[in-house]
Amino acid sequence: MTITTQIKRVIFFGTPEFAVPSLQKLAKTRFKPVLVVTQPDKEQGRRLKIIPPPIKVVAEENGIETIQPESLKGDVILGLLSQYDPDIIITVAYGGILPKKILSLPRLGCINLHPSMLPKYRGATPMNQALFEGDTETGVTVFQMEANMDSGPILLQKEFLIEEHDNYTTLSDRLSNEGGELLLDALTLLEKGKITPIEQDHSKATYCYKLKKEDMII
């Protein structure tokens, strides 16, 4: 017998432009988040103008409450998130590590959208790494989060060709849009009890790192 469970209360963690399509797509469905968590506003440009993260702008446009904690550690943020009684937490390029207490908070756990075919390219810059390595294929993965980085069981994956004309911008645009659709598919299948998490082959895991200024020199 298939067990169904409704997903009514979603909390979304995300920050940069890559996360925008996911939030926009969720906001148009019954999975519209009850809360968005994003990084604090930052100074940018020569005039050090305070700029909000792209996700904050989208959340406000869709009437979604937003918080921007300096840290996810401690009982204060945990207590605040607990008040929303989330069924699930979704993270897309949030830019920070979720503590174990937050990971265990939602009834259905936490899921993440990652722009690679895990276990390949775990870490912060998988799209850059795929381009640096001259890969001809990449993809997006929705997986269950656990304490170790990008190592949780896979829910859904979708593979894509890297075209000769692709650069970071074109690849990011495509994967962010397709990833948003994959997230919706994962949520629908989770509700219907028609998705089986698959453990990653950890022996095949590879990693990428945060880029430094010198990495931008070609």
N, C-alpha and C positions, 0 to 999 in steps of 0.2 A: 504494500500500500504506500502510495506517495504521500509524504507529509508536507503540507503547505504551511507557510508562516508569513504573515504580512509584514512588510517593511514600511513603517509609517514615519519613523523619526530618524532622519539622517543628519549626521554632522559631517561637514566637509572641511578638510584641511588642504589648503593650496595657496600659492603665492604668485608665480610668474605667469607670463602670457601662455605658456604651454598648458596650464591648468584651466584656462578660460573656456575652451569648448566643452570640457566636461561639466563645468558648473552651469553653463548656458543650457546644455541639453538636459541636465537634471532639473533645472528650474522650470522647464516646460512640461514636466511629467509629475506623476503622483509621488515621485522620489525627491521632490524639491526639498533641499536641506532646511532644517529648522534653525541651524546655526552654521556660520562660516568662521573658521579660525585661520588667520593669515599672519604674516610677519608684520612688524611695525613699519610705519611710513619711514622713508629714508631720504636723506639729502642727496640730490643728484645734480650733475651739471656744474659749470663754472660758478654759477651764482648760488649753488648749494640749496636749490629750491626743494622744499619738502614735497615728495611725490608718494602717493599711496600705491600699494601693489595693485596690479591689474585685477586680481581677484576681488579686492575690496570694492573697486569700482563696479564690477559686474554684480556683486552681492547687493550693493545699494540700489542699483538699477532694478533689481528684482525684489526689492523689499525684504531682503534676508538680513537678519541681525548678524553683525560682525564683531569679533573681538580680535585684538592684536597683542597677545601677551609677550612680554620680553622673554619669558621662560615657560616651559611646560612642566618644570619641576615643582614639587611642593603640593600641599593639600588645598591651597586656594583655587588653583586652576582645576584640579580634580573635582573639587566640590562644585564649581561652576558648571563643568561639563555634566556632572551627575544630575544636576537639576533638569537637564533636557531629556534624561532617561533615553539615551539613543539606542535604537535597534542595531545600528551599524555605523561605523566611522569609515569614511572614504578619504584617502590621501592621494593627492596628485601634485608632485613637485612642491611639497610644503617648504622644504629647506631646513628641516630639523628632525631630530629623532624623537619618536613618541616613547615616553617612559612605560615600563611594564604595567603600571597601575592604569594608565589610559588604554593600553592595548587590551586589557581584560575588562574594561568598563562596558562596552556594548554587548547586548545579548547575543548578537551574531558575529562579534569580533570586529576586526578592522581589515579593510582591503585596500590595496594600492594599485595604481596604474603605473607601469614602468615601461619606458620606451626601448625595450630590447626583447629578444627571445631568451628569457631566463632559462637556465642559469648563466647564460653568456652576458657579460658586461653588467655585473652587479655594481652599484655605486652611483656617483653623482653625474657622470657625463657619458652615458652610453651612446648617444647619437654622435657626439664628437668623436668618440673612440671608433665607432663603426666607419666614419668617414676617413679618419686618420689611417686606419688599417686597410682601406680600399675594399671593404666588404661589398658584396653585390646584393646581399639580403639583410634585412633586419625585421623588426616587428614590434608588437606591443603585447604586454602580459598583464593580466589582472590576477593578483595572487593574495592569499591570506597572509597578513603580517604577523611576524613573531619577533622575538627580541633581537635576533641576529639580522644584519642588513640584507634585505632582498632575498631571503633564503626560504620563505614560507611556501606552502603548497600552492601549486598553480590551479587557478579556476578556469581561465580561458586564455588563449593565445591566438594571434593572427599575424601572419608573416607577410612582408612586402618586399618588392624589389627596390634596390637603390639604383635610381636611374643615373646615367652618365652626367646629366645636367644638374643633379641634386647638389645642394649645399646645405649648411645647417638650417637655414631659414625654410627652404622648401621641404626638407625632410621633417623638421619639427612641425610645420603646419599640417602635413599629411598625417603624421603619427598622432598628433594631439586631437585631430578631428576623428580619426578612426578609433582612437583610444576611448574617446567619449562615448561612441556608439557601443564599443565592447563593454564598457562599464554598465550601460543600460541593459545589455544582454545578460551580463552576469547577475545583476540585481533581480531581473525577471526570473532567471533560472533558479536563483537561490530561494526566491519566494515559493516556487513550485516544487522545490526539493529535487530538481532535475540536474543538479551539478555535483560532480564528485571531485573533490580536491585531489591533485596528483602531486606526490612528493617530488621535489627537484632532485636531479642527479648531482649531488654536491661534488662528486669527483670531476665533473665537467665545468665547474664554476670558474669564471674569469672575472676580473675586477677592473674598474676604471677609477680615476681620481679627479679631484677638483682641479680645474684648469688654473694655471698661473699666467701672468702676462707674457712670460717668455714662450709659452706654448702657442701663442697667437702669431708668432713670427714664422713665416714660410720662406 
